[in-house]
Amino acid sequence: MILAVAAVVSRKLYRATSNPYIAGFIVATLVTIMSVSNTLTVTY
């Protein structure tokens, strides 16, 4: 599901900016944040 959304978002950003690197960095940052937050464990 994440990859499908990432593909749509990156195509929209590429069409708006004509720069593939901006979309790549934004999508990579979002996927990294989602992956890291899903593996967060809290121990007391």
PDB file of N, H, CA, C and O in Angstrom:
ATOM      1  N   MET A   1       0.829  -1.195   0.000  1.00  0.00           N
ATOM      2  CA  MET A   1       0.000   0.000   0.000  1.00  0.00           C
ATOM      3  C   MET A   1       0.875   1.262   0.000  1.00  0.00           C
ATOM      4  O   MET A   1       0.561   2.250  -0.664  1.00  0.00           O
ATOM      5  N   ILE A   2       1.961   1.206   0.748  1.00  0.00           N
ATOM      6  H   ILE A   2       2.215   0.403   1.288  1.00  0.00           H
ATOM      7  CA  ILE A   2       2.835   2.377   0.824  1.00  0.00           C
ATOM      8  C   ILE A   2       3.442   2.690  -0.544  1.00  0.00           C
ATOM      9  O   ILE A   2       3.542   3.854  -0.931  1.00  0.00           O
ATOM     10  N   LEU A   3       3.845   1.654  -1.271  1.00  0.00           N
ATOM     11  H   LEU A   3       3.764   0.708  -0.957  1.00  0.00           H
ATOM     12  CA  LEU A   3       4.471   1.878  -2.572  1.00  0.00           C
ATOM     13  C   LEU A   3       3.491   2.447  -3.591  1.00  0.00           C
ATOM     14  O   LEU A   3       3.875   3.259  -4.432  1.00  0.00           O
ATOM     15  N   ALA A   4       2.236   2.029  -3.523  1.00  0.00           N
ATOM     16  H   ALA A   4       1.924   1.370  -2.840  1.00  0.00           H
ATOM     17  CA  ALA A   4       1.244   2.572  -4.457  1.00  0.00           C
ATOM     18  C   ALA A   4       1.026   4.057  -4.204  1.00  0.00           C
ATOM     19  O   ALA A   4       0.969   4.851  -5.143  1.00  0.00           O
ATOM     20  N   VAL A   5       0.906   4.428  -2.944  1.00  0.00           N
ATOM     21  H   VAL A   5       0.952   3.783  -2.181  1.00  0.00           H
ATOM     22  CA  VAL A   5       0.727   5.845  -2.599  1.00  0.00           C
ATOM     23  C   VAL A   5       1.985   6.631  -2.953  1.00  0.00           C
ATOM     24  O   VAL A   5       1.895   7.759  -3.437  1.00  0.00           O
ATOM     25  N   ALA A   6       3.145   6.047  -2.716  1.00  0.00           N
ATOM     26  H   ALA A   6       3.217   5.131  -2.323  1.00  0.00           H
ATOM     27  CA  ALA A   6       4.405   6.729  -3.034  1.00  0.00           C
ATOM     28  C   ALA A   6       4.533   6.983  -4.527  1.00  0.00           C
ATOM     29  O   ALA A   6       5.027   8.032  -4.938  1.00  0.00           O
ATOM     30  N   ALA A   7       4.093   6.036  -5.338  1.00  0.00           N
ATOM     31  H   ALA A   7       3.691   5.183  -5.004  1.00  0.00           H
ATOM     32  CA  ALA A   7       4.157   6.222  -6.793  1.00  0.00           C
ATOM     33  C   ALA A   7       3.248   7.357  -7.249  1.00  0.00           C
ATOM     34  O   ALA A   7       3.639   8.167  -8.089  1.00  0.00           O
ATOM     35  N   VAL A   8       2.054   7.418  -6.706  1.00  0.00           N
ATOM     36  H   VAL A   8       1.737   6.760  -6.023  1.00  0.00           H
ATOM     37  CA  VAL A   8       1.116   8.480  -7.096  1.00  0.00           C
ATOM     38  C   VAL A   8       1.636   9.841  -6.656  1.00  0.00           C
ATOM     39  O   VAL A   8       1.595  10.805  -7.421  1.00  0.00           O
ATOM     40  N   VAL A   9       2.125   9.918  -5.422  1.00  0.00           N
ATOM     41  H   VAL A   9       2.159   9.135  -4.801  1.00  0.00           H
ATOM     42  CA  VAL A   9       2.636  11.195  -4.908  1.00  0.00           C
ATOM     43  C   VAL A   9       3.860  11.652  -5.693  1.00  0.00           C
ATOM     44  O   VAL A   9       3.988  12.835  -6.009  1.00  0.00           O
ATOM     45  N   SER A  10       4.752  10.733  -6.008  1.00  0.00           N
ATOM     46  H   SER A  10       4.649   9.771  -5.752  1.00  0.00           H
ATOM     47  CA  SER A  10       5.964  11.131  -6.728  1.00  0.00           C
ATOM     48  C   SER A  10       5.647  11.577  -8.150  1.00  0.00           C
ATOM     49  O   SER A  10       6.302  12.486  -8.660  1.00  0.00           O
ATOM     50  N   ARG A  11       4.667  10.968  -8.802  1.00  0.00           N
ATOM     51  H   ARG A  11       4.136  10.229  -8.388  1.00  0.00           H
ATOM     52  CA  ARG A  11       4.284  11.417 -10.148  1.00  0.00           C
ATOM     53  C   ARG A  11       3.663  12.810 -10.111  1.00  0.00           C
ATOM     54  O   ARG A  11       3.936  13.639 -10.980  1.00  0.00           O
ATOM     55  N   LYS A  12       2.832  13.065  -9.109  1.00  0.00           N
ATOM     56  H   LYS A  12       2.610  12.392  -8.403  1.00  0.00           H
ATOM     57  CA  LYS A  12       2.215  14.390  -8.988  1.00  0.00           C
ATOM     58  C   LYS A  12       3.282  15.460  -8.733  1.00  0.00           C
ATOM     59  O   LYS A  12       3.248  16.536  -9.331  1.00  0.00           O
ATOM     60  N   LEU A  13       4.222  15.156  -7.845  1.00  0.00           N
ATOM     61  H   LEU A  13       4.250  14.282  -7.359  1.00  0.00           H
ATOM     62  CA  LEU A  13       5.286  16.122  -7.558  1.00  0.00           C
ATOM     63  C   LEU A  13       6.196  16.318  -8.760  1.00  0.00           C
ATOM     64  O   LEU A  13       6.660  17.431  -9.006  1.00  0.00           O
ATOM     65  N   TYR A  14       6.459  15.254  -9.511  1.00  0.00           N
ATOM     66  H   TYR A  14       6.082  14.350  -9.311  1.00  0.00           H
ATOM     67  CA  TYR A  14       7.314  15.389 -10.691  1.00  0.00           C
ATOM     68  C   TYR A  14       6.642  16.256 -11.744  1.00  0.00           C
ATOM     69  O   TYR A  14       7.292  17.087 -12.378  1.00  0.00           O
ATOM     70  N   ARG A  15       5.349  16.064 -11.929  1.00  0.00           N
ATOM     71  H   ARG A  15       4.821  15.389 -11.413  1.00  0.00           H
ATOM     72  CA  ARG A  15       4.637  16.888 -12.918  1.00  0.00           C
ATOM     73  C   ARG A  15       4.584  18.349 -12.494  1.00  0.00           C
ATOM     74  O   ARG A  15       4.625  19.246 -13.336  1.00  0.00           O
ATOM     75  N   ALA A  16       4.495  18.588 -11.193  1.00  0.00           N
ATOM     76  H   ALA A  16       4.462  17.860 -10.509  1.00  0.00           H
ATOM     77  CA  ALA A  16       4.413  19.969 -10.707  1.00  0.00           C
ATOM     78  C   ALA A  16       5.762  20.668 -10.762  1.00  0.00           C
ATOM     79  O   ALA A  16       5.829  21.861 -11.058  1.00  0.00           O
ATOM     80  N   THR A  17       6.851  19.933 -10.477  1.00  0.00           N
ATOM     81  H   THR A  17       6.797  18.964 -10.237  1.00  0.00           H
ATOM     82  CA  THR A  17       8.156  20.578 -10.360  1.00  0.00           C
ATOM     83  C   THR A  17       9.120  20.260 -11.501  1.00  0.00           C
ATOM     84  O   THR A  17      10.095  20.985 -11.694  1.00  0.00           O
ATOM     85  N   SER A  18       8.871  19.196 -12.258  1.00  0.00           N
ATOM     86  H   SER A  18       8.078  18.607 -12.101  1.00  0.00           H
ATOM     87  CA  SER A  18       9.768  18.717 -13.320  1.00  0.00           C
ATOM     88  C   SER A  18      11.154  18.363 -12.785  1.00  0.00           C
ATOM     89  O   SER A  18      12.145  18.416 -13.512  1.00  0.00           O
ATOM     90  N   ASN A  19      11.206  18.004 -11.516  1.00  0.00           N
ATOM     91  H   ASN A  19      10.400  17.960 -10.925  1.00  0.00           H
ATOM     92  CA  ASN A  19      12.463  17.609 -10.888  1.00  0.00           C
ATOM     93  C   ASN A  19      12.227  16.290 -10.154  1.00  0.00           C
ATOM     94  O   ASN A  19      11.477  16.259  -9.178  1.00  0.00           O
ATOM     95  N   PRO A  20      12.858  15.189 -10.609  1.00  0.00           N
ATOM     96  CA  PRO A  20      12.593  13.889  -9.974  1.00  0.00           C
ATOM     97  C   PRO A  20      13.207  13.762  -8.582  1.00  0.00           C
ATOM     98  O   PRO A  20      12.761  12.924  -7.798  1.00  0.00           O
ATOM     99  N   TYR A  21      14.193  14.551  -8.261  1.00  0.00           N
ATOM    100  H   TYR A  21      14.555  15.231  -8.898  1.00  0.00           H
ATOM    101  CA  TYR A  21      14.875  14.407  -6.983  1.00  0.00           C
ATOM    102  C   TYR A  21      14.039  14.907  -5.811  1.00  0.00           C
ATOM    103  O   TYR A  21      14.091  14.329  -4.725  1.00  0.00           O
ATOM    104  N   ILE A  22      13.278  15.963  -6.014  1.00  0.00           N
ATOM    105  H   ILE A  22      13.236  16.432  -6.896  1.00  0.00           H
ATOM    106  CA  ILE A  22      12.443  16.495  -4.931  1.00  0.00           C
ATOM    107  C   ILE A  22      11.422  15.455  -4.499  1.00  0.00           C
ATOM    108  O   ILE A  22      11.261  15.196  -3.307  1.00  0.00           O
ATOM    109  N   ALA A  23      10.736  14.863  -5.459  1.00  0.00           N
ATOM    110  H   ALA A  23      10.866  15.074  -6.428  1.00  0.00           H
ATOM    111  CA  ALA A  23       9.738  13.833  -5.136  1.00  0.00           C
ATOM    112  C   ALA A  23      10.391  12.634  -4.466  1.00  0.00           C
ATOM    113  O   ALA A  23       9.836  12.074  -3.520  1.00  0.00           O
ATOM    114  N   GLY A  24      11.550  12.240  -4.940  1.00  0.00           N
ATOM    115  H   GLY A  24      12.001  12.694  -5.709  1.00  0.00           H
ATOM    116  CA  GLY A  24      12.248  11.092  -4.351  1.00  0.00           C
ATOM    117  C   GLY A  24      12.630  11.332  -2.902  1.00  0.00           C
ATOM    118  O   GLY A  24      12.442  10.459  -2.055  1.00  0.00           O
ATOM    119  N   PHE A  25      13.164  12.506  -2.613  1.00  0.00           N
ATOM    120  H   PHE A  25      13.317  13.216  -3.301  1.00  0.00           H
ATOM    121  CA  PHE A  25      13.559  12.803  -1.234  1.00  0.00           C
ATOM    122  C   PHE A  25      12.354  12.900  -0.304  1.00  0.00           C
ATOM    123  O   PHE A  25      12.412  12.429   0.833  1.00  0.00           O
ATOM    124  N   ILE A  26      11.270  13.502  -0.771  1.00  0.00           N
ATOM    125  H   ILE A  26      11.223  13.884  -1.694  1.00  0.00           H
ATOM    126  CA  ILE A  26      10.082  13.637   0.070  1.00  0.00           C
ATOM    127  C   ILE A  26       9.464  12.276   0.348  1.00  0.00           C
ATOM    128  O   ILE A  26       9.126  11.974   1.493  1.00  0.00           O
ATOM    129  N   VAL A  27       9.311  11.452  -0.680  1.00  0.00           N
ATOM    130  H   VAL A  27       9.585  11.698  -1.610  1.00  0.00           H
ATOM    131  CA  VAL A  27       8.715  10.128  -0.496  1.00  0.00           C
ATOM    132  C   VAL A  27       9.616   9.245   0.355  1.00  0.00           C
ATOM    133  O   VAL A  27       9.125   8.499   1.202  1.00  0.00           O
ATOM    134  N   ALA A  28      10.923   9.317   0.145  1.00  0.00           N
ATOM    135  H   ALA A  28      11.322   9.923  -0.543  1.00  0.00           H
ATOM    136  CA  ALA A  28      11.848   8.517   0.951  1.00  0.00           C
ATOM    137  C   ALA A  28      11.796   8.926   2.416  1.00  0.00           C
ATOM    138  O   ALA A  28      11.856   8.073   3.301  1.00  0.00           O
ATOM    139  N   THR A  29      11.686  10.213   2.676  1.00  0.00           N
ATOM    140  H   THR A  29      11.638  10.906   1.956  1.00  0.00           H
ATOM    141  CA  THR A  29      11.586  10.691   4.053  1.00  0.00           C
ATOM    142  C   THR A  29      10.301  10.205   4.708  1.00  0.00           C
ATOM    143  O   THR A  29      10.324   9.750   5.852  1.00  0.00           O
ATOM    144  N   LEU A  30       9.185  10.296   4.002  1.00  0.00           N
ATOM    145  H   LEU A  30       9.166  10.666   3.073  1.00  0.00           H
ATOM    146  CA  LEU A  30       7.914   9.845   4.560  1.00  0.00           C
ATOM    147  C   LEU A  30       7.904   8.343   4.828  1.00  0.00           C
ATOM    148  O   LEU A  30       7.423   7.907   5.874  1.00  0.00           O
ATOM    149  N   VAL A  31       8.424   7.551   3.900  1.00  0.00           N
ATOM    150  H   VAL A  31       8.814   7.904   3.050  1.00  0.00           H
ATOM    151  CA  VAL A  31       8.463   6.102   4.086  1.00  0.00           C
ATOM    152  C   VAL A  31       9.382   5.740   5.243  1.00  0.00           C
ATOM    153  O   VAL A  31       9.071   4.828   6.009  1.00  0.00           O
ATOM    154  N   THR A  32      10.502   6.431   5.387  1.00  0.00           N
ATOM    155  H   THR A  32      10.754   7.172   4.765  1.00  0.00           H
ATOM    156  CA  THR A  32      11.414   6.184   6.499  1.00  0.00           C
ATOM    157  C   THR A  32      10.763   6.506   7.832  1.00  0.00           C
ATOM    158  O   THR A  32      10.881   5.735   8.784  1.00  0.00           O
ATOM    159  N   ILE A  33      10.083   7.630   7.907  1.00  0.00           N
ATOM    160  H   ILE A  33       9.987   8.257   7.134  1.00  0.00           H
ATOM    161  CA  ILE A  33       9.403   8.006   9.156  1.00  0.00           C
ATOM    162  C   ILE A  33       8.318   6.997   9.497  1.00  0.00           C
ATOM    163  O   ILE A  33       8.164   6.625  10.660  1.00  0.00           O
ATOM    164  N   MET A  34       7.562   6.548   8.499  1.00  0.00           N
ATOM    165  H   MET A  34       7.687   6.850   7.554  1.00  0.00           H
ATOM    166  CA  MET A  34       6.512   5.555   8.749  1.00  0.00           C
ATOM    167  C   MET A  34       7.106   4.233   9.210  1.00  0.00           C
ATOM    168  O   MET A  34       6.567   3.601  10.118  1.00  0.00           O
ATOM    169  N   SER A  35       8.195   3.808   8.609  1.00  0.00           N
ATOM    170  H   SER A  35       8.633   4.322   7.871  1.00  0.00           H
ATOM    171  CA  SER A  35       8.815   2.546   8.999  1.00  0.00           C
ATOM    172  C   SER A  35       9.400   2.598  10.406  1.00  0.00           C
ATOM    173  O   SER A  35       9.275   1.646  11.177  1.00  0.00           O
ATOM    174  N   VAL A  36      10.033   3.708  10.730  1.00  0.00           N
ATOM    175  H   VAL A  36      10.135   4.482  10.104  1.00  0.00           H
ATOM    176  CA  VAL A  36      10.637   3.848  12.051  1.00  0.00           C
ATOM    177  C   VAL A  36       9.574   3.942  13.134  1.00  0.00           C
ATOM    178  O   VAL A  36       9.720   3.353  14.205  1.00  0.00           O
ATOM    179  N   SER A  37       8.510   4.678  12.859  1.00  0.00           N
ATOM    180  H   SER A  37       8.392   5.156  11.988  1.00  0.00           H
ATOM    181  CA  SER A  37       7.479   4.822  13.886  1.00  0.00           C
ATOM    182  C   SER A  37       6.688   3.534  14.094  1.00  0.00           C
ATOM    183  O   SER A  37       6.152   3.315  15.181  1.00  0.00           O
ATOM    184  N   ASN A  38       6.604   2.686  13.083  1.00  0.00           N
ATOM    185  H   ASN A  38       7.039   2.865  12.201  1.00  0.00           H
ATOM    186  CA  ASN A  38       5.901   1.413  13.229  1.00  0.00           C
ATOM    187  C   ASN A  38       6.710   0.406  14.041  1.00  0.00           C
ATOM    188  O   ASN A  38       6.141  -0.556  14.557  1.00  0.00           O
ATOM    189  N   THR A  39       7.999   0.600  14.166  1.00  0.00           N
ATOM    190  H   THR A  39       8.461   1.381  13.747  1.00  0.00           H
ATOM    191  CA  THR A  39       8.837  -0.330  14.917  1.00  0.00           C
ATOM    192  C   THR A  39       9.183   0.209  16.297  1.00  0.00           C
ATOM    193  O   THR A  39      10.030  -0.354  16.990  1.00  0.00           O
ATOM    194  N   LEU A  40       8.539   1.287  16.696  1.00  0.00           N
ATOM    195  H   LEU A  40       7.850   1.744  16.133  1.00  0.00           H
ATOM    196  CA  LEU A  40       8.810   1.890  18.005  1.00  0.00           C
ATOM    197  C   LEU A  40       8.238   1.008  19.113  1.00  0.00           C
ATOM    198  O   LEU A  40       7.068   0.626  19.083  1.00  0.00           O
ATOM    199  N   THR A  41       9.076   0.698  20.077  1.00  0.00           N
ATOM    200  H   THR A  41      10.026   1.008  20.102  1.00  0.00           H
ATOM    201  CA  THR A  41       8.605  -0.056  21.245  1.00  0.00           C
ATOM    202  C   THR A  41       8.925   0.749  22.494  1.00  0.00           C
ATOM    203  O   THR A  41      10.003   1.330  22.621  1.00  0.00           O
ATOM    204  N   VAL A  42       7.979   0.772  23.398  1.00  0.00           N
ATOM    205  H   VAL A  42       7.104   0.300  23.295  1.00  0.00           H
ATOM    206  CA  VAL A  42       8.149   1.499  24.648  1.00  0.00           C
ATOM    207  C   VAL A  42       8.155   0.485  25.774  1.00  0.00           C
ATOM    208  O   VAL A  42       7.222  -0.304  25.924  1.00  0.00           O
ATOM    209  N   THR A  43       9.212   0.517  26.559  1.00  0.00           N
ATOM    210  H   THR A  43       9.970   1.158  26.437  1.00  0.00           H
ATOM    211  CA  THR A  43       9.295  -0.378  27.716  1.00  0.00           C
ATOM    212  C   THR A  43       9.397   0.455  28.973  1.00  0.00           C
ATOM    213  O   THR A  43      10.116   1.454  29.009  1.00  0.00           O
ATOM    214  N   TYR A  44       8.688   0.051  29.993  1.00  0.00           N
ATOM    215  H   TYR A  44       8.105  -0.761  29.964  1.00  0.00           H
ATOM    216  CA  TYR A  44       8.705   0.778  31.263  1.00  0.00           C
ATOM    217  C   TYR A  44       9.371  -0.048  32.327  1.00  0.00           C
ATOM    218  O   TYR A  44       9.484   0.393  33.471  1.00  0.00           O
TER     219      TYR A  44
END
